Structure formats: structure tokens, C-alpha cells
């Protein structure tokens, strides 16, 4: 039985992560909908994930200053 490693440490953070994902998608011009988004291309999904990582790195670097 495989353990799902895609669990949030704080379950209350799910809504914040969803808002963050929608914001990142909007910034790269990808239209996400609530729920299923399996119709996205790999390029679209990757650009959303990449934008999220970019914003997290920027936030971390700004916090170090």
C-alpha cells in the first residue's frame, strides 16, 4: 500500500493552497476551475506548478532579508 505523500501538514491550509494555486494559474493565463482539471495540458499544469514554486522561492528569499 503506497502512502500518499501529497498531504498538507495542516489540513486547514487546504483552502489557502487552493487560493494560491488559482492565483498562480491566473498569473500565467491558465483557466482553472474548482474540482477536476484533468483536461489541462501538461504544459498548462506545469506552468501553474512552476509559477507556484517561483512565488514560494521569492517569498522565502524576501523573508531572509
PDB file of N, CA, C and O in Angstrom:
ATOM      1  N   UNK A   1       0.836  -1.168   0.000  1.00  0.00           N
ATOM      2  CA  UNK A   1       0.000   0.000   0.000  1.00  0.00           C
ATOM      3  C   UNK A   1       0.891   1.244   0.000  1.00  0.00           C
ATOM      4  O   UNK A   1       1.694   1.432   0.914  1.00  0.00           O
ATOM      5  N   UNK A   2       0.753   2.081  -1.007  1.00  0.00           N
ATOM      6  CA  UNK A   2       1.566   3.286  -1.132  1.00  0.00           C
ATOM      7  C   UNK A   2       0.984   4.401  -0.283  1.00  0.00           C
ATOM      8  O   UNK A   2      -0.229   4.608  -0.251  1.00  0.00           O
ATOM      9  N   UNK A   3       1.856   5.112   0.399  1.00  0.00           N
ATOM     10  CA  UNK A   3       1.422   6.246   1.205  1.00  0.00           C
ATOM     11  C   UNK A   3       1.371   7.490   0.322  1.00  0.00           C
ATOM     12  O   UNK A   3       2.313   7.763  -0.422  1.00  0.00           O
ATOM     13  N   UNK A   4       0.296   8.230   0.401  1.00  0.00           N
ATOM     14  CA  UNK A   4       0.157   9.468  -0.367  1.00  0.00           C
ATOM     15  C   UNK A   4       1.017  10.541   0.292  1.00  0.00           C
ATOM     16  O   UNK A   4       0.742  10.956   1.418  1.00  0.00           O
ATOM     17  N   UNK A   5       2.046  10.984  -0.399  1.00  0.00           N
ATOM     18  CA  UNK A   5       2.953  11.987   0.161  1.00  0.00           C
ATOM     19  C   UNK A   5       2.470  13.400  -0.130  1.00  0.00           C
ATOM     20  O   UNK A   5       3.170  14.365   0.179  1.00  0.00           O
ATOM     21  N   UNK A   6       1.298  13.538  -0.714  1.00  0.00           N
ATOM     22  CA  UNK A   6       0.772  14.844  -1.089  1.00  0.00           C
ATOM     23  C   UNK A   6      -0.202  15.353  -0.030  1.00  0.00           C
ATOM     24  O   UNK A   6      -1.258  15.897  -0.353  1.00  0.00           O
ATOM     25  N   UNK A   7       0.166  15.171   1.239  1.00  0.00           N
ATOM     26  CA  UNK A   7      -0.686  15.585   2.343  1.00  0.00           C
ATOM     27  C   UNK A   7      -0.174  16.888   2.928  1.00  0.00           C
ATOM     28  O   UNK A   7       1.034  17.072   3.079  1.00  0.00           O
ATOM     29  N   UNK A   8      -1.089  17.796   3.259  1.00  0.00           N
ATOM     30  CA  UNK A   8      -0.708  19.032   3.924  1.00  0.00           C
ATOM     31  C   UNK A   8      -0.515  18.759   5.407  1.00  0.00           C
ATOM     32  O   UNK A   8      -1.281  18.003   6.005  1.00  0.00           O
ATOM     33  N   UNK A   9       0.491  19.361   5.998  1.00  0.00           N
ATOM     34  CA  UNK A   9       0.762  19.175   7.422  1.00  0.00           C
ATOM     35  C   UNK A   9      -0.407  19.726   8.236  1.00  0.00           C
ATOM     36  O   UNK A   9      -0.831  19.113   9.215  1.00  0.00           O
ATOM     37  N   UNK A  10      -0.918  20.870   7.833  1.00  0.00           N
ATOM     38  CA  UNK A  10      -2.056  21.481   8.499  1.00  0.00           C
ATOM     39  C   UNK A  10      -3.265  21.382   7.566  1.00  0.00           C
ATOM     40  O   UNK A  10      -3.307  22.082   6.554  1.00  0.00           O
ATOM     41  N   UNK A  11      -4.241  20.541   7.874  1.00  0.00           N
ATOM     42  CA  UNK A  11      -5.404  20.372   6.990  1.00  0.00           C
ATOM     43  C   UNK A  11      -6.151  21.678   6.730  1.00  0.00           C
ATOM     44  O   UNK A  11      -6.807  21.811   5.697  1.00  0.00           O
ATOM     45  N   UNK A  12      -6.068  22.638   7.638  1.00  0.00           N
ATOM     46  CA  UNK A  12      -6.743  23.921   7.447  1.00  0.00           C
ATOM     47  C   UNK A  12      -6.076  24.758   6.363  1.00  0.00           C
ATOM     48  O   UNK A  12      -6.638  25.758   5.917  1.00  0.00           O
ATOM     49  N   UNK A  13      -4.890  24.358   5.938  1.00  0.00           N
ATOM     50  CA  UNK A  13      -4.168  25.115   4.912  1.00  0.00           C
ATOM     51  C   UNK A  13      -4.672  24.800   3.509  1.00  0.00           C
ATOM     52  O   UNK A  13      -4.271  25.463   2.553  1.00  0.00           O
ATOM     53  N   UNK A  14      -5.538  23.805   3.366  1.00  0.00           N
ATOM     54  CA  UNK A  14      -6.011  23.396   2.034  1.00  0.00           C
ATOM     55  C   UNK A  14      -6.642  24.553   1.261  1.00  0.00           C
ATOM     56  O   UNK A  14      -6.350  24.741   0.080  1.00  0.00           O
ATOM     57  N   UNK A  15      -7.506  25.331   1.920  1.00  0.00           N
ATOM     58  CA  UNK A  15      -8.172  26.448   1.237  1.00  0.00           C
ATOM     59  C   UNK A  15      -7.155  27.501   0.810  1.00  0.00           C
ATOM     60  O   UNK A  15      -7.261  28.055  -0.284  1.00  0.00           O
ATOM     61  N   UNK A  16      -6.174  27.781   1.657  1.00  0.00           N
ATOM     62  CA  UNK A  16      -5.136  28.753   1.298  1.00  0.00           C
ATOM     63  C   UNK A  16      -4.330  28.257   0.101  1.00  0.00           C
ATOM     64  O   UNK A  16      -3.995  29.038  -0.789  1.00  0.00           O
ATOM     65  N   UNK A  17      -4.018  26.956   0.078  1.00  0.00           N
ATOM     66  CA  UNK A  17      -3.277  26.400  -1.063  1.00  0.00           C
ATOM     67  C   UNK A  17      -4.108  26.468  -2.340  1.00  0.00           C
ATOM     68  O   UNK A  17      -3.572  26.739  -3.415  1.00  0.00           O
ATOM     69  N   UNK A  18      -5.396  26.227  -2.232  1.00  0.00           N
ATOM     70  CA  UNK A  18      -6.257  26.333  -3.412  1.00  0.00           C
ATOM     71  C   UNK A  18      -6.304  27.759  -3.942  1.00  0.00           C
ATOM     72  O   UNK A  18      -6.265  27.971  -5.153  1.00  0.00           O
ATOM     73  N   UNK A  19      -6.389  28.741  -3.041  1.00  0.00           N
ATOM     74  CA  UNK A  19      -6.373  30.157  -3.476  1.00  0.00           C
ATOM     75  C   UNK A  19      -5.032  30.483  -4.130  1.00  0.00           C
ATOM     76  O   UNK A  19      -4.983  31.165  -5.154  1.00  0.00           O
ATOM     77  N   UNK A  20      -3.944  29.992  -3.531  1.00  0.00           N
ATOM     78  CA  UNK A  20      -2.604  30.223  -4.069  1.00  0.00           C
ATOM     79  C   UNK A  20      -2.482  29.630  -5.468  1.00  0.00           C
ATOM     80  O   UNK A  20      -1.918  30.256  -6.365  1.00  0.00           O
ATOM     81  N   UNK A  21      -3.013  28.416  -5.653  1.00  0.00           N
ATOM     82  CA  UNK A  21      -2.962  27.750  -6.951  1.00  0.00           C
ATOM     83  C   UNK A  21      -3.761  28.539  -7.987  1.00  0.00           C
ATOM     84  O   UNK A  21      -3.308  28.708  -9.120  1.00  0.00           O
ATOM     85  N   UNK A  22      -4.948  29.023  -7.607  1.00  0.00           N
ATOM     86  CA  UNK A  22      -5.779  29.793  -8.534  1.00  0.00           C
ATOM     87  C   UNK A  22      -5.086  31.108  -8.916  1.00  0.00           C
ATOM     88  O   UNK A  22      -5.142  31.531 -10.071  1.00  0.00           O
ATOM     89  N   UNK A  23      -4.441  31.742  -7.952  1.00  0.00           N
ATOM     90  CA  UNK A  23      -3.720  32.988  -8.209  1.00  0.00           C
ATOM     91  C   UNK A  23      -2.565  32.739  -9.181  1.00  0.00           C
ATOM     92  O   UNK A  23      -2.370  33.510 -10.120  1.00  0.00           O
ATOM     93  N   UNK A  24      -1.809  31.680  -8.961  1.00  0.00           N
ATOM     94  CA  UNK A  24      -0.684  31.351  -9.844  1.00  0.00           C
ATOM     95  C   UNK A  24      -1.189  31.030 -11.247  1.00  0.00           C
ATOM     96  O   UNK A  24      -0.578  31.444 -12.232  1.00  0.00           O
ATOM     97  N   UNK A  25      -2.288  30.304 -11.348  1.00  0.00           N
ATOM     98  CA  UNK A  25      -2.859  29.963 -12.658  1.00  0.00           C
ATOM     99  C   UNK A  25      -3.286  31.214 -13.393  1.00  0.00           C
ATOM    100  O   UNK A  25      -3.056  31.339 -14.596  1.00  0.00           O
ATOM    101  N   UNK A  26      -3.903  32.138 -12.684  1.00  0.00           N
ATOM    102  CA  UNK A  26      -4.338  33.400 -13.284  1.00  0.00           C
ATOM    103  C   UNK A  26      -3.143  34.187 -13.815  1.00  0.00           C
ATOM    104  O   UNK A  26      -3.223  34.791 -14.885  1.00  0.00           O
ATOM    105  N   UNK A  27      -2.046  34.181 -13.078  1.00  0.00           N
ATOM    106  CA  UNK A  27      -0.852  34.925 -13.479  1.00  0.00           C
ATOM    107  C   UNK A  27      -0.226  34.391 -14.758  1.00  0.00           C
ATOM    108  O   UNK A  27       0.376  35.152 -15.515  1.00  0.00           O
ATOM    109  N   UNK A  28      -0.361  33.087 -15.011  1.00  0.00           N
ATOM    110  CA  UNK A  28       0.232  32.509 -16.225  1.00  0.00           C
ATOM    111  C   UNK A  28      -0.816  32.288 -17.318  1.00  0.00           C
ATOM    112  O   UNK A  28      -0.521  31.698 -18.358  1.00  0.00           O
ATOM    113  N   UNK A  29      -2.051  32.769 -17.074  1.00  0.00           N
ATOM    114  CA  UNK A  29      -3.086  32.705 -18.096  1.00  0.00           C
ATOM    115  C   UNK A  29      -3.743  31.348 -18.276  1.00  0.00           C
ATOM    116  O   UNK A  29      -4.254  31.049 -19.355  1.00  0.00           O
ATOM    117  N   UNK A  30      -3.738  30.526 -17.244  1.00  0.00           N
ATOM    118  CA  UNK A  30      -4.386  29.211 -17.310  1.00  0.00           C
ATOM    119  C   UNK A  30      -5.700  29.297 -16.547  1.00  0.00           C
ATOM    120  O   UNK A  30      -5.735  29.766 -15.409  1.00  0.00           O
ATOM    121  N   UNK A  31      -6.761  28.852 -17.165  1.00  0.00           N
ATOM    122  CA  UNK A  31      -8.082  28.904 -16.556  1.00  0.00           C
ATOM    123  C   UNK A  31      -8.342  27.619 -15.777  1.00  0.00           C
ATOM    124  O   UNK A  31      -8.589  26.565 -16.365  1.00  0.00           O
ATOM    125  N   UNK A  32      -8.284  27.715 -14.445  1.00  0.00           N
ATOM    126  CA  UNK A  32      -8.594  26.573 -13.584  1.00  0.00           C
ATOM    127  C   UNK A  32     -10.022  26.696 -13.111  1.00  0.00           C
ATOM    128  O   UNK A  32     -10.547  27.800 -12.967  1.00  0.00           O
ATOM    129  N   UNK A  33     -10.647  25.566 -12.871  1.00  0.00           N
ATOM    130  CA  UNK A  33     -11.972  25.554 -12.284  1.00  0.00           C
ATOM    131  C   UNK A  33     -11.902  24.779 -10.976  1.00  0.00           C
ATOM    132  O   UNK A  33     -10.969  24.005 -10.760  1.00  0.00           O
ATOM    133  N   UNK A  34     -12.876  24.982 -10.108  1.00  0.00           N
ATOM    134  CA  UNK A  34     -12.930  24.238  -8.856  1.00  0.00           C
ATOM    135  C   UNK A  34     -13.152  22.768  -9.187  1.00  0.00           C
ATOM    136  O   UNK A  34     -13.968  22.448 -10.051  1.00  0.00           O
ATOM    137  N   UNK A  35     -12.451  21.884  -8.525  1.00  0.00           N
ATOM    138  CA  UNK A  35     -12.616  20.455  -8.752  1.00  0.00           C
ATOM    139  C   UNK A  35     -11.690  19.930  -9.828  1.00  0.00           C
ATOM    140  O   UNK A  35     -10.505  20.262  -9.865  1.00  0.00           O
ATOM    141  N   UNK A  36     -12.237  19.113 -10.697  1.00  0.00           N
ATOM    142  CA  UNK A  36     -11.461  18.392 -11.712  1.00  0.00           C
ATOM    143  C   UNK A  36     -10.881  19.334 -12.768  1.00  0.00           C
ATOM    144  O   UNK A  36     -11.598  20.157 -13.337  1.00  0.00           O
ATOM    145  N   UNK A  37      -9.577  19.206 -13.026  1.00  0.00           N
ATOM    146  CA  UNK A  37      -8.900  19.974 -14.068  1.00  0.00           C
ATOM    147  C   UNK A  37      -8.058  19.065 -14.952  1.00  0.00           C
ATOM    148  O   UNK A  37      -7.021  19.478 -15.473  1.00  0.00           O
ATOM    149  N   UNK A  38      -8.509  17.829 -15.118  1.00  0.00           N
ATOM    150  CA  UNK A  38      -7.769  16.846 -15.905  1.00  0.00           C
ATOM    151  C   UNK A  38      -7.719  17.136 -17.381  1.00  0.00           C
ATOM    152  O   UNK A  38      -7.007  16.461 -18.125  1.00  0.00           O
ATOM    153  N   UNK A  39      -8.466  18.136 -17.819  1.00  0.00           N
ATOM    154  CA  UNK A  39      -8.444  18.498 -19.231  1.00  0.00           C
ATOM    155  C   UNK A  39      -7.315  19.469 -19.572  1.00  0.00           C
ATOM    156  O   UNK A  39      -7.168  19.854 -20.732  1.00  0.00           O
ATOM    157  N   UNK A  40      -6.519  19.870 -18.583  1.00  0.00           N
ATOM    158  CA  UNK A  40      -5.382  20.754 -18.846  1.00  0.00           C
ATOM    159  C   UNK A  40      -4.275  19.979 -19.552  1.00  0.00           C
ATOM    160  O   UNK A  40      -4.105  18.779 -19.337  1.00  0.00           O
ATOM    161  N   UNK A  41      -3.533  20.677 -20.390  1.00  0.00           N
ATOM    162  CA  UNK A  41      -2.370  20.047 -20.994  1.00  0.00           C
ATOM    163  C   UNK A  41      -1.252  19.971 -19.966  1.00  0.00           C
ATOM    164  O   UNK A  41      -1.285  20.657 -18.944  1.00  0.00           O
ATOM    165  N   UNK A  42      -0.269  19.134 -20.242  1.00  0.00           N
ATOM    166  CA  UNK A  42       0.889  19.036 -19.346  1.00  0.00           C
ATOM    167  C   UNK A  42       1.603  20.371 -19.257  1.00  0.00           C
ATOM    168  O   UNK A  42       2.090  20.742 -18.189  1.00  0.00           O
ATOM    169  N   UNK A  43       1.669  21.089 -20.350  1.00  0.00           N
ATOM    170  CA  UNK A  43       2.322  22.394 -20.367  1.00  0.00           C
ATOM    171  C   UNK A  43       1.588  23.370 -19.450  1.00  0.00           C
ATOM    172  O   UNK A  43       2.221  24.103 -18.689  1.00  0.00           O
ATOM    173  N   UNK A  44       0.259  23.383 -19.518  1.00  0.00           N
ATOM    174  CA  UNK A  44      -0.516  24.288 -18.674  1.00  0.00           C
ATOM    175  C   UNK A  44      -0.342  23.937 -17.195  1.00  0.00           C
ATOM    176  O   UNK A  44      -0.089  24.812 -16.367  1.00  0.00           O
ATOM    177  N   UNK A  45      -0.479  22.660 -16.877  1.00  0.00           N
ATOM    178  CA  UNK A  45      -0.332  22.235 -15.483  1.00  0.00           C
ATOM    179  C   UNK A  45       1.074  22.536 -14.976  1.00  0.00           C
ATOM    180  O   UNK A  45       1.240  22.973 -13.837  1.00  0.00           O
ATOM    181  N   UNK A  46       2.071  22.309 -15.799  1.00  0.00           N
ATOM    182  CA  UNK A  46       3.452  22.585 -15.412  1.00  0.00           C
ATOM    183  C   UNK A  46       3.710  24.060 -15.200  1.00  0.00           C
ATOM    184  O   UNK A  46       4.471  24.440 -14.310  1.00  0.00           O
ATOM    185  N   UNK A  47       3.078  24.898 -16.016  1.00  0.00           N
ATOM    186  CA  UNK A  47       3.295  26.337 -15.854  1.00  0.00           C
ATOM    187  C   UNK A  47       2.673  26.834 -14.550  1.00  0.00           C
ATOM    188  O   UNK A  47       3.210  27.741 -13.914  1.00  0.00           O
ATOM    189  N   UNK A  48       1.544  26.245 -14.147  1.00  0.00           N
ATOM    190  CA  UNK A  48       0.931  26.622 -12.869  1.00  0.00           C
ATOM    191  C   UNK A  48       1.840  26.189 -11.722  1.00  0.00           C
ATOM    192  O   UNK A  48       2.123  26.980 -10.822  1.00  0.00           O
ATOM    193  N   UNK A  49       2.296  24.947 -11.748  1.00  0.00           N
ATOM    194  CA  UNK A  49       3.194  24.455 -10.699  1.00  0.00           C
ATOM    195  C   UNK A  49       4.487  25.240 -10.649  1.00  0.00           C
ATOM    196  O   UNK A  49       4.982  25.556  -9.568  1.00  0.00           O
ATOM    197  N   UNK A  50       5.037  25.556 -11.804  1.00  0.00           N
ATOM    198  CA  UNK A  50       6.277  26.336 -11.861  1.00  0.00           C
ATOM    199  C   UNK A  50       6.099  27.724 -11.277  1.00  0.00           C
ATOM    200  O   UNK A  50       6.980  28.227 -10.579  1.00  0.00           O
ATOM    201  N   UNK A  51       4.955  28.348 -11.560  1.00  0.00           N
ATOM    202  CA  UNK A  51       4.675  29.680 -11.021  1.00  0.00           C
ATOM    203  C   UNK A  51       4.526  29.618  -9.504  1.00  0.00           C
ATOM    204  O   UNK A  51       4.966  30.523  -8.795  1.00  0.00           O
ATOM    205  N   UNK A  52       3.908  28.558  -9.013  1.00  0.00           N
ATOM    206  CA  UNK A  52       3.767  28.405  -7.562  1.00  0.00           C
ATOM    207  C   UNK A  52       5.138  28.288  -6.901  1.00  0.00           C
ATOM    208  O   UNK A  52       5.393  28.927  -5.881  1.00  0.00           O
ATOM    209  N   UNK A  53       6.016  27.476  -7.477  1.00  0.00           N
ATOM    210  CA  UNK A  53       7.368  27.312  -6.920  1.00  0.00           C
ATOM    211  C   UNK A  53       8.124  28.634  -6.973  1.00  0.00           C
ATOM    212  O   UNK A  53       8.800  29.007  -6.015  1.00  0.00           O
ATOM    213  N   UNK A  54       8.011  29.335  -8.087  1.00  0.00           N
ATOM    214  CA  UNK A  54       8.691  30.629  -8.232  1.00  0.00           C
ATOM    215  C   UNK A  54       8.242  31.598  -7.134  1.00  0.00           C
ATOM    216  O   UNK A  54       9.071  32.276  -6.526  1.00  0.00           O
ATOM    217  N   UNK A  55       6.929  31.663  -6.880  1.00  0.00           N
ATOM    218  CA  UNK A  55       6.414  32.564  -5.851  1.00  0.00           C
ATOM    219  C   UNK A  55       6.857  32.134  -4.454  1.00  0.00           C
ATOM    220  O   UNK A  55       7.133  32.983  -3.607  1.00  0.00           O
ATOM    221  N   UNK A  56       6.929  30.816  -4.201  1.00  0.00           N
ATOM    222  CA  UNK A  56       7.382  30.341  -2.889  1.00  0.00           C
ATOM    223  C   UNK A  56       8.850  30.682  -2.666  1.00  0.00           C
ATOM    224  O   UNK A  56       9.239  31.062  -1.561  1.00  0.00           O
ATOM    225  N   UNK A  57       9.667  30.548  -3.709  1.00  0.00           N
ATOM    226  CA  UNK A  57      11.091  30.891  -3.586  1.00  0.00           C
ATOM    227  C   UNK A  57      11.254  32.385  -3.341  1.00  0.00           C
ATOM    228  O   UNK A  57      12.049  32.794  -2.494  1.00  0.00           O
ATOM    229  N   UNK A  58      10.501  33.206  -4.084  1.00  0.00           N
ATOM    230  CA  UNK A  58      10.573  34.661  -3.888  1.00  0.00           C
ATOM    231  C   UNK A  58      10.168  35.031  -2.450  1.00  0.00           C
ATOM    232  O   UNK A  58      10.806  35.873  -1.817  1.00  0.00           O
ATOM    233  N   UNK A  59       9.103  34.393  -1.945  1.00  0.00           N
ATOM    234  CA  UNK A  59       8.660  34.687  -0.581  1.00  0.00           C
ATOM    235  C   UNK A  59       9.734  34.293   0.436  1.00  0.00           C
ATOM    236  O   UNK A  59       9.972  35.019   1.401  1.00  0.00           O
ATOM    237  N   UNK A  60      10.372  33.159   0.222  1.00  0.00           N
ATOM    238  CA  UNK A  60      11.420  32.705   1.125  1.00  0.00           C
ATOM    239  C   UNK A  60      12.611  33.678   1.089  1.00  0.00           C
ATOM    240  O   UNK A  60      13.150  34.063   2.127  1.00  0.00           O
ATOM    241  N   UNK A  61      13.004  34.063  -0.130  1.00  0.00           N
ATOM    242  CA  UNK A  61      14.140  34.977  -0.252  1.00  0.00           C
ATOM    243  C   UNK A  61      13.825  36.330   0.377  1.00  0.00           C
ATOM    244  O   UNK A  61      14.697  36.933   1.003  1.00  0.00           O
ATOM    245  N   UNK A  62      12.602  36.813   0.222  1.00  0.00           N
ATOM    246  CA  UNK A  62      12.217  38.091   0.842  1.00  0.00           C
ATOM    247  C   UNK A  62      12.195  37.971   2.350  1.00  0.00           C
ATOM    248  O   UNK A  62      12.473  38.946   3.047  1.00  0.00           O
ATOM    249  N   UNK A  63      11.872  36.804   2.869  1.00  0.00           N
ATOM    250  CA  UNK A  63      11.864  36.592   4.303  1.00  0.00           C
ATOM    251  C   UNK A  63      13.265  36.534   4.893  1.00  0.00           C
ATOM    252  O   UNK A  63      13.444  36.754   6.091  1.00  0.00           O
ATOM    253  N   UNK A  64      14.254  36.242   4.068  1.00  0.00           N
ATOM    254  CA  UNK A  64      15.641  36.152   4.536  1.00  0.00           C
ATOM    255  C   UNK A  64      16.290  37.521   4.661  1.00  0.00           C
ATOM    256  O   UNK A  64      17.322  37.667   5.317  1.00  0.00           O
ATOM    257  N   UNK A  65      15.690  38.517   4.037  1.00  0.00           N
ATOM    258  CA  UNK A  65      16.302  39.853   4.026  1.00  0.00           C
ATOM    259  C   UNK A  65      16.079  40.581   5.328  1.00  0.00           C
ATOM    260  O   UNK A  65      16.528  41.716   5.486  1.00  0.00           O
TER     261      UNK A  65
END
